[in-house]
Amino acid sequence: MGRTSGEQKPFKRVRFEALPDRPRLPHPYRDAPVEEVVVESPEFGSLRTKVVTYGAPGAPPLLLVHGLMTSSYSWRYLLEPLAADFRIYVPDLPGAGQTEAAPRRKHSATALAGFIGALQDRLGITGCAVIGNSLGGYLCLQRALLEPRSFSRIVVVHAPAIPQARLRALHLALKVPGVSWALARVVQRDPLRWAHRNVHYDETLKSLEEAREYGEPLSTKSGVQSFTRYLADSLDPAEMAKFVAELEDRRDRGRPFSAPVMLVYARQDPMVAPEIGPKLHALIPDAEFHWLEQSSHFAQVDSPMQLTKLAIEFLKT
């Protein structure tokens, strides 16, 4: 499911004008039950938050946390296979999807980790298992450091987590007066085309449905301001450096991570350098580590069956 055909080259972008209205592979996301809960947190205040739920109410809870410039929609192909064993909770983070934006609030990784903790408390799932993709995986690790009882098991998929030169360059650029404003103007010229820039291993999985899901929040003033705050704050290299230093200290003291961790990275990832995976594994040596073949930054779209198999085996251990 989600693999390319023999004729489709990996990462070969489909023209926006050629996108179908609906994805070529069906999914249950549009029919999944949705809750709107008010999450109160010191970091973001009071936010109306969208949470997709799926699976039997009595099953063990599993939280899925999406990455930057996506939403709960990014998990559409994992809902059914994971719901066989878990009760799934899939929120939209602040300013993403249908969750309210708070552009005046600092969107640091620790602030967003605090929001995740407040959401867990609101849903009554503190201590659950979690899968986080990209920024979401980094936030889950940050949350576990802030509150060790947050998660029972953590699956991290393609998290950035370690500062790199291009992140430092981005952070410095966004500090220049007017750059964030100019970026917001560029994004809002055509938010759907901007969202289309997200890269899949198999670009034929894209659709206008996906572009609308990720692009429409960027069409509002508060949504695009929230997006630029994410870029400026959540990927702050200085905060990542502190995160790395804490992991180094724990490792050097022989302290295991607060919950079992599995790290999953694609060998071909145009968005987060693949070498970050082994570097993060060296910082959390007690974690499991797996490479994904023929996949991308969004493994839950390109290789959902591979990812589901790994995740269930780990989460049910």
Buried (B, 14 or more C-beta within 10 A) or exposed (E): EBBBEEEBEBBEEBEBEEBEEEBEBEBEBEEBEBEEBEBEBEBBEEBEBBBBBBBEEEBBBBBBBBBBBBBBBBBBBBBBBBBEBBBBBBBBBBBBBBBBBBBEBBBBBBBBBBBBBBBBBBBEBBEBBBBBBBBBBBBBBBBBBBBEEBBBBBBBBBBBBBBBEEBBEBBEEBEEEEBBEEBBEEBBEBBBEBBBEBBBBBBBBBBBBBBBBBBBBBBBEBBBBBBBBBBBBBBBBEBBEBBBEEBEEBBEEEEEBBBBBBBBBBEBBBBBBBEBBEEBBEBBEEBBBBEBEBBBBBBBBBBBEBBBEBBBEBBEE
